[in-house]
Amino acid sequence: MKAAVCREFGKPLVIEDIELLPPNTGEVQVKLGACSICHSDILYAEGAWGGDLPAVYGHEAAGVVENVGDDVNNIQVGDHVLVTLIRSCGTCHYCSQGNKVQCSTAFPLDENSPLRTSDGELIAHGLRTAAFAESVVVDASQVAPIPKDMSMDSASLLSCGVITGFGAVVNTAKIPSGCSVVVMGTGGVGLNSVQGAAIAGAESVIALDLSDQKLKAAQEFGATHTVNVSREKATKAVYGITEGRGADYVFVTVGDKNAIEQGFKILGRGGTLVVVGMTANGVKIEFDSCKFASIEQTLLGSKMGSTRLVTDIPWYISLYQQGRLKLDELISGRYPLENINEAIADVSKNDALRNVIIF
């Protein structure tokens, strides 16, 4: 099968013919229809988080099950599914508490990649998924059924960008109706935090970005106010909109130290700052710890929107089918696998919301 392989950090991906080993016990093989490009894929390919090379990245995918291993009872050949990096055993300490994204169990796929070059060289199973390829082998816990009439490109967005942004609002922070929300960064993840806040009943949803184009999109996704921080001071704007209180919730959807620290400055009394965007390894943030304690603020980290696939994906699909959750509108461009470097370059320029590789 063909795959886009990263052989050197920061270099273009190489389209190669590689071998995919068949699924073992508890695993499934999915022939992909689409895989959208996430900034996490780009950061890994640039070397920001290290890792082994050569590797195949990509983790936001959808396709059709073409093979299943032993002891897979809930997934059948021919099922349409989305594929995520969330791998969970269901029984460890974290899974038993409902925190599937923090599962501590080591899986066979964590130790042995199913990918090989044509001459037998091991290829790393990037982000536990390796979806910049025509097919993937993943643990059965990493897939969730989707309707057969749902387009693969839209469905693929549910695998990461949507659940990360939307889930940070409704799962990690559990915002109450009537609150004020600021979303810092209105790319693919940020727009989903915007629409998550709107659907959850926030009174004000304030979107901050440098791009007028993205801020316009934020209005379409439910933002009540937009602020271009290249022209306005974020602190003054947010305090003005919230009648001097500051925000009840701030979601930082970009992996940037300055943005996180700015988030504290626009956070009000009893407010919650949620770090959604991942920075590179080793980045430290500073904030006034005395103020933080005295006005009872909260700091939360959110990985993959604290998602529970079994319960969350059916709800998101229902919202989409009702016309309440926007998916199609998130797609900026569609590319064949052979043009993946062009698609990545477009995302890196921050012009795109989500570019999708179509197989």
C-alpha positions in Angstrom: 0.0 0.0 0.0 1.0 3.6 -0.4 1.9 5.8 2.5 3.5 9.2 3.2 6.6 8.5 5.2 8.6 11.0 7.3 12.3 10.1 7.0 13.8 13.4 8.3 12.3 15.9 10.6 11.3 19.1 8.8 11.6 17.5 5.4 8.8 16.7 2.9 7.1 13.4 3.4 8.0 10.7 0.9 5.3 8.6 -0.8 6.4 5.0 -0.6 5.0 1.5 -1.0 5.0 -0.1 2.4 3.8 -3.3 4.0 1.0 -3.4 6.6 0.9 -6.5 8.8 -2.6 -8.0 9.4 -4.5 -7.3 12.6 -3.7 -9.4 15.7 -6.1 -10.2 18.5 -8.2 -7.2 19.5 -7.2 -5.2 16.4 -8.9 -4.1 13.3 -7.7 -3.1 9.8 -9.5 -0.1 8.1 -9.2 0.9 4.5 -9.3 4.7 4.7 -11.5 7.1 2.8 -10.2 10.3 4.2 -7.6 11.7 6.7 -7.6 15.3 7.7 -4.4 17.1 8.7 -3.9 18.2 12.3 -1.2 20.6 13.5 0.0 17.8 15.8 0.9 15.8 12.7 2.9 18.8 11.5 4.7 19.3 14.8 5.7 15.7 14.9 7.0 15.8 11.4 9.0 18.9 12.3 10.5 17.2 15.3 8.9 19.3 18.0 8.1 16.2 20.1 10.8 13.9 19.0 10.0 10.2 18.3 11.4 7.5 16.1 12.0 7.7 12.3 11.0 6.7 9.7 7.4 7.2 10.7 4.0 7.6 9.2 1.8 10.2 10.9 -1.8 11.1 10.5 -4.5 10.4 13.1 -7.8 12.0 12.1 -9.3 9.5 9.7 -12.4 7.6 8.6 -12.8 4.5 6.4 -14.3 1.0 6.0 -13.3 -2.0 8.1 -11.6 -4.6 5.9 -10.3 -7.1 8.4 -10.7 -7.9 12.1 -8.5 -9.9 14.5 -9.7 -12.5 17.0 -11.8 -11.3 20.0 -13.2 -8.3 18.1 -17.0 -8.6 18.6 -18.4 -5.1 18.3 -16.8 -4.3 14.8 -17.5 -6.2 11.6 -15.9 -6.1 8.1 -17.8 -3.6 6.1 -18.6 -1.2 9.0 -18.0 2.5 8.3 -15.9 3.9 11.2 -13.8 6.8 12.3 -10.3 6.1 13.5 -8.7 8.0 16.4 -5.5 7.9 18.5 -7.6 7.2 21.7 -6.6 3.7 22.7 -8.3 2.4 25.9 -8.5 -0.9 27.7 -11.6 0.0 29.7 -10.4 -1.6 32.9 -7.3 0.3 34.2 -7.5 3.0 37.0 -8.1 5.8 34.5 -10.5 4.0 32.2 -12.6 2.8 35.2 -13.0 6.5 36.2 -14.2 7.3 32.7 -11.0 9.0 31.6 -10.3 7.0 28.5 -7.7 9.4 27.0 -5.4 8.7 30.0 -5.5 4.9 29.7 -2.3 3.5 31.2 -2.3 0.0 29.7 0.4 -1.0 27.3 -0.9 -2.5 24.1 0.9 -4.8 21.7 0.7 -2.0 19.1 2.6 0.3 21.5 5.5 -2.1 21.3 5.4 -3.4 17.8 4.5 -1.3 14.8 2.5 -3.1 12.1 4.4 -1.0 9.4 7.4 -2.2 7.3 9.2 -0.9 4.2 9.3 -3.2 1.2 12.7 -4.4 2.4 11.6 -5.1 6.0 12.7 -1.9 7.7 10.5 -1.0 10.7 8.4 2.1 10.4 7.1 3.9 13.5 3.3 3.8 14.0 2.9 7.6 14.3 0.4 8.9 16.8 -0.8 5.3 17.3 -2.6 5.5 14.0 -0.4 6.2 11.0 -3.3 7.4 8.8 -1.3 9.1 6.1 -1.7 5.8 4.3 -4.3 3.8 2.4 -5.0 1.5 5.3 -4.3 1.3 9.0 -4.2 -1.3 11.7 -5.3 -0.1 15.1 -6.8 -1.4 18.4 -10.5 -2.0 18.2 -11.0 0.6 21.0 -9.7 3.3 18.5 -12.7 3.1 16.1 -16.3 4.2 16.4 -19.1 3.5 14.0 -20.5 6.2 11.7 -23.5 6.1 9.4 -22.8 4.6 5.9 -24.4 7.7 4.3 -22.0 10.1 6.1 -19.2 11.4 3.9 -15.7 10.2 4.9 -14.1 13.6 4.7 -16.6 15.2 7.2 -16.6 12.1 9.4 -12.8 12.2 9.7 -13.0 15.6 11.4 -14.7 13.9 14.4 -11.6 11.9 15.0 -9.6 14.8 16.5 -10.3 18.4 15.7 -14.0 18.4 16.6 -13.7 16.2 19.7 -10.7 18.1 20.9 -12.3 21.6 20.7 -15.9 20.7 21.4 -15.0 18.2 24.1 -12.8 20.7 26.0 -15.9 22.8 26.5 -18.5 20.1 27.3 -16.4 17.4 28.9 -13.2 18.9 30.4 -14.7 22.2 31.5 -18.4 21.3 31.6 -19.4 24.9 31.2 -22.8 26.0 32.6 -25.3 27.9 30.5 -25.2 31.7 30.8 -21.4 31.9 31.3 -18.9 34.0 29.3 -16.4 32.1 27.2 -13.3 33.3 25.4 -11.7 31.1 22.7 -8.1 32.0 21.8 -7.3 30.9 18.3 -10.0 30.1 15.7 -8.4 27.4 13.6 -9.9 23.9 13.2 -9.9 23.2 17.0 -10.8 26.7 18.1 -13.9 26.8 15.9 -15.1 23.7 17.6 -14.6 25.2 21.0 -16.7 28.1 19.7 -19.5 26.0 18.5 -19.3 23.8 21.6 -19.7 26.9 23.8 -22.7 28.1 21.7 -24.4 24.8 21.8 -23.8 24.5 25.6 -25.6 27.8 26.1 -22.8 30.3 26.8 -24.2 33.8 27.0 -21.2 35.3 25.3 -18.7 33.5 23.1 -15.7 35.8 22.3 -13.3 34.7 19.6 -9.7 36.0 19.5 -7.4 35.7 16.5 -5.1 37.5 14.2 -7.0 36.6 11.0 -10.1 38.5 10.0 -11.0 35.5 7.7 -11.0 33.1 10.7 -12.9 35.5 12.9 -15.6 35.7 10.2 -15.8 31.9 10.3 -16.0 32.1 14.1 -19.2 34.2 13.8 -20.7 31.5 11.5 -19.8 28.9 14.2 -21.5 30.8 17.0 -19.2 33.5 18.3 -21.2 36.5 19.6 -18.1 38.8 19.6 -14.8 38.7 17.7 -11.5 40.5 18.4 -8.6 40.8 16.1 -5.7 41.0 18.6 -3.4 42.5 16.0 -5.5 45.7 16.2 -7.2 45.5 19.6 -5.8 44.7 23.1 -7.4 41.4 24.1 -7.6 42.4 27.8 -9.4 45.7 27.2 -11.7 44.1 24.7 -12.7 41.1 26.9 -13.2 43.2 30.0 -15.3 45.6 28.0 -17.6 42.9 26.6 -17.9 41.2 30.1 -18.7 44.5 31.9 -15.4 44.5 33.7 -15.6 41.0 35.1 -13.3 39.1 32.7 -14.2 35.8 31.2 -15.6 32.9 33.2 -13.9 30.4 30.9 -10.9 30.9 28.5 -10.0 28.1 26.1 -6.5 28.4 24.6 -6.6 26.3 21.5 -3.2 27.3 20.1 0.1 25.8 21.4 1.7 29.1 22.3 3.3 30.2 25.6 2.3 33.8 25.2 -1.3 32.9 24.4 -1.6 30.8 27.6 -0.1 33.6 29.7 -2.4 36.1 28.1 -5.3 33.8 29.0 -4.7 34.4 32.7 -4.9 38.2 32.1 -8.4 38.0 30.6 -9.7 35.5 33.1 -12.2 36.7 35.8 -12.9 35.8 39.4 -13.6 32.1 39.8 -12.7 31.7 36.2 -11.3 28.6 34.5 -8.4 28.6 32.0 -8.3 25.5 29.8 -5.2 24.6 27.9 -6.2 22.8 24.7 -3.4 23.5 22.2 -0.2 21.5 22.7 3.1 23.4 22.9 6.4 21.8 22.1 8.1 19.9 24.8 9.7 21.9 27.7 7.7 25.1 27.3 7.1 26.8 30.7 4.4 29.3 31.5 4.3 32.0 34.2 1.3 33.5 36.1 0.6 35.3 39.3 0.0 32.5 41.7 -1.1 34.8 44.5 -3.9 36.3 42.4 -4.7 32.8 41.0 -5.4 31.5 44.6 -7.0 34.7 46.0 -9.7 34.9 43.3 -10.1 31.2 43.1 -9.2 30.5 39.5 -8.8 27.1 38.0 -6.3 25.7 35.4 -7.2 22.7 33.4 -5.4 20.7 30.7 -7.5 19.0 28.0 -6.3 16.1 25.8 -8.6 15.1 22.9 -11.5 16.8 24.6 -11.6 14.2 27.4 -13.5 12.1 24.9 -15.4 8.9 25.5 -15.9 7.5 22.0 -18.8 5.2 22.9 -21.0 8.0 24.2 -19.7 11.2 22.6 -19.5 10.2 18.9 -23.2 9.2 18.6 -24.1 12.6 20.2 -21.9 14.5 17.8 -23.3 12.6 14.8 -26.8 13.4 16.0 -26.0 17.1 16.3 -24.5 17.0 12.8 -27.6 15.3 11.4 -29.8 17.9 13.0 -27.8 20.7 11.4 -26.5 22.0 14.7 -22.9 20.8 14.5 -20.9 22.1 11.6 -18.5 19.7 10.0 -18.6 20.3 6.2 -17.8 23.9 6.7 -14.5 23.1 8.4 -13.0 21.6 5.3 -10.7 24.1 3.5 -9.4 21.8 0.8 -9.2 18.2 -0.4 -6.0 16.7 -1.7 -4.8 13.3 -3.0 -2.1 11.5 -1.0 0.5 12.4 -3.6 -0.1 16.1 -2.8 0.1 15.8 1.0 3.2 18.1 1.2 1.2 20.9 -0.5 -1.7 20.3 1.9 0.6 20.5 4.9 2.3 23.6 3.6 -1.2 25.3 3.3 -2.0 24.4 6.9 1.3 25.6 8.1 0.6 29.0 6.7 -2.4 29.2 8.9 -4.7 29.8 5.9 -6.6 26.6 6.3 -9.1 25.3 8.8 -8.8 21.6 7.9 -7.3 20.2 4.8 -8.3 16.6 4.1 -6.4 13.8 2.2 -8.9 11.8 0.1 -8.0 8.2 -0.8 
